[in-house]
Amino acid sequence: MKFVILLGFVSLFADMTYEGARSITGPYLALLGASAAAVGFVAGLGELLGYALRILSGYLSDRTGRYWFFTLIGYFVNLLVVPLLALAGNWQLAAVLIVSERIGKAIRSPSRDAMLSHATSAMGRGWGFGIHEAMDQIGAMAGPLVVAVVLFMQGQQGYGASFAILAIPAVLALATLLTARFLYPNPQDLEVKRITLERQGLTRIYWLYVAAVALIAAGYADFPLIAYHLQKTSVAPAAWIPIFYAVAMGVDAIAALVFGRLFDKYGIPILIAGALISALFAPLAFSLSFGLAMAGMVLWGIGMGAQESVLRAAIAELVPANRRGSAYGIFNTSYGVAWFLGSALMGVLYDHSLVYLVVFSILMQLASVPFLFLVRRELKVAPAQSDQ
């Protein structure tokens, strides 16, 4: 629990830093002279690299066994480039720093999740990853609020000050991370050893699970598209749109804890229930009613809480310990690429028909359910085989 809480505080402070920055990078690039096309390209490239490179970093962390090395390097890159944005004199340099922040996250995520999987084995992986995600989302809410206060007080002159003040949570995150490294140099020793069916490499169950997760991600609209809809249709005043996001992040934190605890008790059926619940967000979030849209964001937050906690927790049950870095890398890359492609397609569908967008979102998420049932069935068969 102490190790999970320490990494939870690392994520809390880290999310304050880069989520606070990400809430204003679009307007900041525009202020420095970037076009709308350039802003879109930089954001898309950052997200694509931030997920695609996780396959490589996960593989290397497994191959070398140096999980702390990749975690430390990734967090230092991820966080230290944010305050440097205050010194960017042109949008091209700012763009390089923004993309570098995403690359840093790609370097550290698989190895950090692999270490978390060891520590959560005794306390329940769903509960452990749920606590981590809840603390993560507290930071994701706090960072943009800090930036909003600075901009409210200083106006457009406050962009530099906003990035500079984010150096404080960045330093706190790195100090907490170094403390965790000192106290727990070998997180693999925290794992409870169980007699289970030994799985060599990444099995059929794992790939079925990755397919299910990719379908869920493909059907999950990114918030900028929802925000675009809310503003274009005047469903919500502009000042309310950040509040919609804050509500979703708060629900995300609570859902992560609830789904995490339920996953430890019931397993894969909780994932199926989460997919069925979150599949209903699209017709509500893309409605023309303020109340229904807010209800849609609550369901969207529930889905995110389940995805960011339980989906990660389940990986540790499907692969051997020495392959978890690679498994998390492939999982994160598949999730990110599917999310990117699905969001891009939904943007195109939005221009043609809201009905097409909603139907696509629902069908993609529901298509994951048969794969999750197959995972559940094969997990039931595996222990029976090991007993024989």
N, C-alpha and C positions, 0 to 999 in steps of 0.2 A: 504493500500500500504506500509506503514512504517513497519508493522509487516512482510509482505511478503519479503520486501527487507532485513530486519534484518535476517530472516531465510535463505534468499538467500546468504548473506555473510557468515553465519554459514556453509552452504553447500559448498561454494566456498573454504573456508579455510580448511574444513574437507576433501574435495576431493583432495586438494593439498597434504594433509597429507597421507591419505591411498592409493590414486591412485599412488602417488609418490613411496610409499613403495611397492605396488603390482607390479609395473613395474620392480622391481629387486629381489623380494622374491625368484623366481625360481633359478637364478644364485647364490643368497646368500646361499640358502639351499645346493646347490651343493658344494659351496666353503667350507661349514661346514661339508661336508662329506655325504650328503644325496644322495641316489640313485635316478634315474629317476622315478622309481616306487613310492618311498616315496614322491617325489615332486608332482607327479600326485595325490596321495592319499590325501595329505595335502590340495592341492588346491580344489579338489573335495569335501572333507569333510567340508571345510570352507564354500564353496558356498551352500552346501546342508543344513547345520545348519543355515547359514545366511538367508535362505528363510523359512525353515520348522518351525523355532521357532517363526516366525512372527504371526502364528495363536494364539499361547499362549500369546505373549505380547500384541497383539491387543485385545484379549478377556479380559485380566486382566486390561488393561487401560480403557475399557468400564465398566467393573464390578466395578472398584474402583473410576472411574472418575478422576484419578490422571494422567492426560496426561503429565503434566510437569515433574512429577517424573520419568516416564519411559523414557521420552525424555532426561532428564539430565543424568540419570544413563547410558543409552545407549551410549550417545556421550562421556562421560568420559571414559568408557571401550573401545569404538571404537577408540579413539584418543590417549589415554595415553600409550597404549601398543606399539604403533609404535616406539617412541624413545627408548623404552626398548629393541628393537631388536638389537640396537647397542651393548648391553651388553651380548647378548646371546653367551655363550661359546660353545654350541653344537647345532646340527640341531634339536634335540628333543625339547629343550626349545624354539627355534625359532618357531618350528611348533605349539607349544601350544599358543604362542603369536599371530601367524598368524590366527589361528582358533578363538582365543578370540576376535580379531578385527572384524571378521565377526559376531560373536555372539552379540557384542555390537551394530552393525548395525541392527541386527534383533530386538533387544530390543527397539530401539528408532524409527524405521521407521513408524510403524502403527500409533503411538500416534502423531508423528510430522505431518504426512499427515492429520490426523483428525483435528489438530489445524489449518493447512493451509486451510482446506476446509471451516472453519468458516470465516477466513479472506478474502477469495477470493469470497465470495458470492456476495459482493457488486460490486467488480471491474470486475467480470466475472471469473469463475473458470478456463476456458481454458487459459485466459490471465495470471492469477495469477500463475497457475502451470507452464505455459510456461516460465515466468520470472524466477521462481525458478530453473527450469531445465537448462535454459541458463546460469545462474550464476554458477550452479553446474558444468556444462561442462567446463567453463572457468578454474575452479580449477582443473578439470580432465586433462586439457591440460598443465597447468602450473606446477603441481607437478612433473610429469615425466621429464619435461624439466629442472627443478632445479636439480633433481637427475642426469640427463645426464651430466650437466655441472660439478658437483662435481666429477663424475666418470672420465670424460674426463681429469680433472686436476690432479686427484690422482690415477687413475687406480684401481686395485683390492683393494688397501688399502683404497679406498674411501667409501666402503660399510658402515662401522661404522659411518663415518662422514655424509653420506647421511641420514641415519636414525636419527642421532642426530639433523641435521639441520631442519628436518621435525617437530621438537618440536615447532618451531616458529609458523607455521600456526596452529598447534594443539592448542597452547595457545590462539592465536587470535580467533579461532573458539569458544573455551569454554568461553572466555571473552565476545564475542558477544552474545552467547547463554544466559549467565547469565544476560546481559543487557536486552535482549528481555523478559526474565522471570520477571525482575524487572518492566519493563514498561508495560507489558501485562500479568498480572497474570491470567486473565480469558479470553482467546482468544474466547471462545464461545459467549461472549458478542459482538464480532465484526460481527456476522452473521446477515444479514438482514432477518427479519422474513417475510415469505410469506405465503399466504393462498394457500395450495396445498393439494392434496390427501395424507392423512396420511398413510404411509406404515408401517405396523407392522413387525419388524424383516427383515430378508433377503428373499426377494420375488423371484418369478419365473423370473422376469426381471433380477434381480441381477445374478442369477445362469446361465441364458442364456449368460449374458455378460462375466462371468468368463470362461465359456466354449469357447467363441470366443477368449478371450485373451490367454487361454492356447494353442489353436491351432496356433495362431500367434507366440507364444513363441517357440512351438515345432519345427516350421519350420524356426526359425531364428538361423543361424549358429553363434557360438561364434567366436570372432576375432582370438583367438589362432589357430583355425582350418584353417581360411582364411590365416593367416600368415604362417602356415605350408605349405599350398599349394603354396603360393607366393615364398617361399624359395626353396621348393623341385623341383618345375618346372622351377626355375630361371626366373620367370616372372618379378621379381623386385630384384635388388641388396639388400643385407642384410641391408645396411644403409638406404634404402628407406622404409623398412617395417614400422618402427615407424612413418614415415611421412604419410603413408597410414592411420594409426590409428589417427594421429593428424588431418588430413583432415576430417575424419569421425566425430570426436568429434566437430570440428568447424561447420560442416554442421548440426550436432545434435543440437547445441545451437541455430542456426538460425531457423531450422525447428520447434523447440519447441515453439518459439515465433509466427511464422506464423500459425502453426496448432492450437495453443492455441487461437489466435484471431479469426480464422475461426470457431473453435468449438463453441465459444460463439455466433456466428452469425447464424451458420447453424446446429449445433448439430451433431447427430450420422452419417449423411452422410459424414462428414469429416473423421470420423474413417474408414468408408468403403473405401473412396478414399485413405487414408493412407495405408491401407492393400493392395489395388490393386497396388499402386506404389511400395511399399517395396517388394512385391512378385517377382519383376523383378531383385532383386539384385543378386540372386544366379547364374544365367547363365553368368552374367558379372563378378562377383567377382571371380568365379572359372574358368574363361576362361584362355587362354594361351597368352593373349595380355595385355601388360602393360596399354595401354589406356583404354581398356574395363574393366580391373580389377579396375582401379582408378574410372571409372564411376560406377562400382558396389559398391565401398566403399561409393560413394556419396549417392546412393540409400539406402545403409545400414544405413548411418548416418541419412537420412530423416526418415527412419522407427524407428530408436532409439529415435529420437526427438519426434515423435508422441507418441511412447509407454511410454516414461518417463514423458510426460506432460499431453496429452489429455486423455490417458487411466486412469490416476489417477484422473483427474478432473471429469470424467464422474461418478466415484463411488459416489461422493457426491450428485449427482442428483438421485441416484437409491435407497438409503437407508436413514432411519431417522438418525438425528444427534447423538442420543445416541447409535447407533450401528456402527458408522463409524470406530472406532478402530478395532472392530472384522472384519468388511467388508474389510478394508485395509489389515489386517493380512491374511485373507483367500485369497484375491486377490494376494498379493505378494507371498504367499507360492505356490499357484497354478501356477503362472507365473514362479517362480524359478524352481520348480520341473519339469514342462513341458519343460522349456529351457534346464535343465540338461539332461533329458532323450532324448530330440530331438537332442541335440548336440552330446551325446554319440552315438546315432544311426547313425547320419551323419558321425561320425568318422569311424564307421564300414563300412558304404556304400562307403566312400571315397576310402578305400582299395580295393573295388571290382569294382566300376565304378563311374566316375564323373557324368555320366548321371543319375544314380539312385539317387545320392545325390541331384542334381538339381531338378529332378522331385519331390522327396519327399518334399523338401523345398517349392516349388511352390504350390503343392497340399495342404499342411498343412495350408499355409497362406490363400489360396483361400477358403478353407473349413470354415474359420471363417466368411466369408461374409454372408452366409445365417443366421447365428446366429445373426449378427449385424442387419440384416434386420428385424428379429423377435423382437429384442430389440426396434428398431425404431417404429415398428408397435404397440407394446404394450404400449410404451410411449405415442403414439398418442391417444390410446384408454383410458388410465388412466384419462387424464384431462376431456375427454368427460363424463366419468362416474362420476367424482367428480361434474361436473356441474349439472348432473341429481339428 
